[in-house]
Amino acid sequence: MATYYWICHNVLTDPRFYDASETKTKKKKKDKLGLKESFMYLVRSPYLGCICLMVIGYGMSINLIEVVWKSQLKIQFPNENDYSTFMGKFSATTGVVTFITFTIGSNVIRRLGWRTAALLTPLMILITGGLFFTFVVFKSKLDGVVPFSVLWGAVILGAAQNVLSKATKYALFDPTKEMSYIPLDQEAKIKGKAAIDVVGARLGKSGGGLILQFILMFGAIMDVVPILFIFVGIIVFAWIRAAMKLAGMYQQKLEEEKEEAAKNKS
């Protein structure tokens, strides 16, 4: 509360960070966008469409992987107390790793650039998810090859996948996503963000569930794991493609802003 009070009275009143014209625009009554209006608004803007695809990609991929991981957890920990104990340790580990990732996240964006930072999250999900699915799909072939229980290995790899993907999401994905709104005009910022929150968030959460329900029509969860892995791969590759395309448009908009600022100074 003290930090918020200080920001409002010292930062947001500083002419370097405060634009009265933008504030007046924000005070105008905002038109609420429905699902259809939001979808059409995103379709008309390739820039906002790419951001939306990234949001959907994260929601769908993490949802599908998490379902398979929790099915392995229930097999490994049939006792509820053991399951709760493991999940408690998992939550604590997620917090610690996320905190560490936060401390280096800004340096990654500053030194390696927006494109690299935006690609690290889908690459993390692709690599760790691939290892996890390998242990689940090829369980019988790996049994006896690795010096530990294959099921335990799948549980640990799934936990590591969840921890690392969430940590990179909070430290890199969210900041790069928010940075991508900066070069847009005020209307696009407001309406675009609202549309992405409506379409991207809903499809990200429900899309994975719809895919899972469709696939489960053909068998139990363990029988359709290879198909789920294929779907996750397709989703993540589409996410990577959208991020790379957005990186080019983002850089172009930043250069246009610099040129416009230089013209105004001259």
Contacts in CASP RR format, 6 or more apart in sequence:
PFRMAT RR
TARGET T0000
AUTHOR 0000-0000-0000
METHOD contacts of the structure
MODEL  1
MATYYWICHNVLTDPRFYDASETKTKKKKKDKLGLKESFMYLVRSPYLGC
ICLMVIGYGMSINLIEVVWKSQLKIQFPNENDYSTFMGKFSATTGVVTFI
TFTIGSNVIRRLGWRTAALLTPLMILITGGLFFTFVVFKSKLDGVVPFSV
LWGAVILGAAQNVLSKATKYALFDPTKEMSYIPLDQEAKIKGKAAIDVVG
ARLGKSGGGLILQFILMFGAIMDVVPILFIFVGIIVFAWIRAAMKLAGMY
QQKLEEEKEEAAKNKS
11 17 0 8 1.000
12 18 0 8 1.000
22 186 0 8 1.000
25 186 0 8 1.000
25 187 0 8 1.000
26 186 0 8 1.000
26 190 0 8 1.000
30 190 0 8 1.000
30 194 0 8 1.000
31 191 0 8 1.000
32 194 0 8 1.000
33 41 0 8 1.000
33 191 0 8 1.000
33 194 0 8 1.000
33 195 0 8 1.000
33 198 0 8 1.000
34 198 0 8 1.000
35 198 0 8 1.000
35 199 0 8 1.000
35 202 0 8 1.000
37 195 0 8 1.000
38 194 0 8 1.000
38 195 0 8 1.000
38 196 0 8 1.000
38 198 0 8 1.000
38 199 0 8 1.000
39 195 0 8 1.000
39 199 0 8 1.000
41 48 0 8 1.000
41 191 0 8 1.000
41 192 0 8 1.000
41 195 0 8 1.000
42 48 0 8 1.000
42 49 0 8 1.000
42 52 0 8 1.000
42 192 0 8 1.000
42 195 0 8 1.000
42 196 0 8 1.000
42 199 0 8 1.000
43 49 0 8 1.000
45 188 0 8 1.000
45 192 0 8 1.000
46 245 0 8 1.000
46 249 0 8 1.000
47 180 0 8 1.000
47 184 0 8 1.000
47 246 0 8 1.000
47 249 0 8 1.000
47 250 0 8 1.000
47 253 0 8 1.000
48 188 0 8 1.000
48 192 0 8 1.000
48 195 0 8 1.000
48 196 0 8 1.000
49 196 0 8 1.000
49 242 0 8 1.000
50 242 0 8 1.000
50 243 0 8 1.000
50 245 0 8 1.000
50 246 0 8 1.000
50 249 0 8 1.000
51 177 0 8 1.000
51 180 0 8 1.000
51 181 0 8 1.000
51 196 0 8 1.000
51 242 0 8 1.000
51 246 0 8 1.000
52 195 0 8 1.000
52 196 0 8 1.000
52 199 0 8 1.000
52 200 0 8 1.000
53 238 0 8 1.000
53 239 0 8 1.000
53 242 0 8 1.000
54 118 0 8 1.000
54 173 0 8 1.000
54 177 0 8 1.000
54 239 0 8 1.000
54 242 0 8 1.000
54 243 0 8 1.000
54 246 0 8 1.000
55 177 0 8 1.000
55 196 0 8 1.000
55 200 0 8 1.000
55 201 0 8 1.000
55 204 0 8 1.000
56 199 0 8 1.000
56 200 0 8 1.000
56 203 0 8 1.000
56 204 0 8 1.000
56 207 0 8 1.000
56 239 0 8 1.000
57 122 0 8 1.000
57 204 0 8 1.000
57 235 0 8 1.000
57 236 0 8 1.000
57 238 0 8 1.000
57 239 0 8 1.000
58 121 0 8 1.000
58 122 0 8 1.000
58 125 0 8 1.000
58 169 0 8 1.000
58 173 0 8 1.000
58 204 0 8 1.000
58 239 0 8 1.000
59 204 0 8 1.000
59 205 0 8 1.000
59 208 0 8 1.000
60 203 0 8 1.000
60 204 0 8 1.000
60 207 0 8 1.000
60 208 0 8 1.000
60 211 0 8 1.000
60 235 0 8 1.000
61 122 0 8 1.000
61 125 0 8 1.000
61 232 0 8 1.000
61 233 0 8 1.000
61 235 0 8 1.000
61 236 0 8 1.000
61 239 0 8 1.000
62 125 0 8 1.000
62 162 0 8 1.000
62 165 0 8 1.000
62 166 0 8 1.000
62 169 0 8 1.000
63 204 0 8 1.000
63 205 0 8 1.000
63 207 0 8 1.000
63 208 0 8 1.000
63 209 0 8 1.000
63 212 0 8 1.000
64 208 0 8 1.000
64 209 0 8 1.000
64 211 0 8 1.000
64 212 0 8 1.000
64 228 0 8 1.000
64 231 0 8 1.000
64 232 0 8 1.000
64 235 0 8 1.000
65 125 0 8 1.000
65 129 0 8 1.000
65 132 0 8 1.000
65 133 0 8 1.000
65 158 0 8 1.000
65 161 0 8 1.000
65 162 0 8 1.000
65 165 0 8 1.000
65 232 0 8 1.000
66 162 0 8 1.000
67 212 0 8 1.000
67 221 0 8 1.000
67 228 0 8 1.000
68 132 0 8 1.000
68 133 0 8 1.000
68 136 0 8 1.000
68 221 0 8 1.000
68 225 0 8 1.000
68 228 0 8 1.000
69 132 0 8 1.000
69 154 0 8 1.000
69 155 0 8 1.000
69 158 0 8 1.000
69 159 0 8 1.000
69 161 0 8 1.000
69 162 0 8 1.000
71 221 0 8 1.000
71 222 0 8 1.000
72 136 0 8 1.000
72 151 0 8 1.000
72 154 0 8 1.000
72 155 0 8 1.000
72 158 0 8 1.000
73 83 0 8 1.000
73 86 0 8 1.000
73 87 0 8 1.000
73 155 0 8 1.000
74 83 0 8 1.000
75 151 0 8 1.000
76 151 0 8 1.000
76 152 0 8 1.000
76 155 0 8 1.000
77 83 0 8 1.000
77 86 0 8 1.000
90 159 0 8 1.000
90 162 0 8 1.000
90 163 0 8 1.000
93 159 0 8 1.000
93 163 0 8 1.000
94 162 0 8 1.000
94 163 0 8 1.000
94 166 0 8 1.000
94 167 0 8 1.000
95 167 0 8 1.000
97 163 0 8 1.000
97 164 0 8 1.000
97 167 0 8 1.000
98 166 0 8 1.000
98 167 0 8 1.000
98 170 0 8 1.000
98 171 0 8 1.000
100 167 0 8 1.000
101 167 0 8 1.000
101 168 0 8 1.000
101 170 0 8 1.000
101 171 0 8 1.000
101 172 0 8 1.000
102 170 0 8 1.000
102 171 0 8 1.000
104 171 0 8 1.000
105 117 0 8 1.000
105 171 0 8 1.000
105 172 0 8 1.000
105 175 0 8 1.000
106 175 0 8 1.000
108 116 0 8 1.000
108 117 0 8 1.000
108 120 0 8 1.000
108 172 0 8 1.000
109 117 0 8 1.000
109 172 0 8 1.000
109 175 0 8 1.000
109 176 0 8 1.000
109 179 0 8 1.000
114 176 0 8 1.000
114 179 0 8 1.000
114 180 0 8 1.000
114 247 0 8 1.000
114 250 0 8 1.000
114 251 0 8 1.000
115 243 0 8 1.000
115 244 0 8 1.000
115 247 0 8 1.000
115 248 0 8 1.000
115 251 0 8 1.000
117 172 0 8 1.000
117 175 0 8 1.000
117 176 0 8 1.000
118 172 0 8 1.000
118 173 0 8 1.000
118 176 0 8 1.000
118 177 0 8 1.000
118 243 0 8 1.000
118 246 0 8 1.000
118 247 0 8 1.000
119 240 0 8 1.000
119 243 0 8 1.000
119 244 0 8 1.000
120 168 0 8 1.000
120 172 0 8 1.000
121 165 0 8 1.000
121 168 0 8 1.000
121 169 0 8 1.000
121 172 0 8 1.000
121 173 0 8 1.000
122 236 0 8 1.000
122 239 0 8 1.000
122 240 0 8 1.000
122 243 0 8 1.000
123 240 0 8 1.000
124 164 0 8 1.000
124 165 0 8 1.000
124 168 0 8 1.000
125 161 0 8 1.000
125 165 0 8 1.000
125 232 0 8 1.000
125 236 0 8 1.000
126 233 0 8 1.000
126 236 0 8 1.000
126 237 0 8 1.000
126 240 0 8 1.000
128 157 0 8 1.000
128 158 0 8 1.000
128 160 0 8 1.000
128 161 0 8 1.000
128 164 0 8 1.000
128 165 0 8 1.000
129 157 0 8 1.000
129 158 0 8 1.000
129 161 0 8 1.000
129 232 0 8 1.000
130 229 0 8 1.000
131 157 0 8 1.000
131 161 0 8 1.000
132 154 0 8 1.000
132 157 0 8 1.000
132 158 0 8 1.000
132 161 0 8 1.000
133 225 0 8 1.000
133 226 0 8 1.000
133 228 0 8 1.000
133 229 0 8 1.000
133 232 0 8 1.000
134 142 0 8 1.000
135 142 0 8 1.000
135 150 0 8 1.000
135 153 0 8 1.000
135 154 0 8 1.000
135 157 0 8 1.000
136 154 0 8 1.000
136 222 0 8 1.000
136 225 0 8 1.000
137 225 0 8 1.000
137 226 0 8 1.000
137 229 0 8 1.000
139 150 0 8 1.000
139 151 0 8 1.000
139 154 0 8 1.000
142 150 0 8 1.000
143 150 0 8 1.000
144 150 0 8 1.000
146 153 0 8 1.000
179 250 0 8 1.000
180 246 0 8 1.000
180 250 0 8 1.000
181 189 0 8 1.000
181 192 0 8 1.000
181 193 0 8 1.000
183 250 0 8 1.000
183 253 0 8 1.000
183 254 0 8 1.000
183 256 0 8 1.000
183 257 0 8 1.000
184 192 0 8 1.000
184 253 0 8 1.000
211 228 0 8 1.000
211 231 0 8 1.000
212 228 0 8 1.000
215 224 0 8 1.000
215 227 0 8 1.000
215 228 0 8 1.000
215 231 0 8 1.000
216 224 0 8 1.000
218 224 0 8 1.000
218 227 0 8 1.000
END
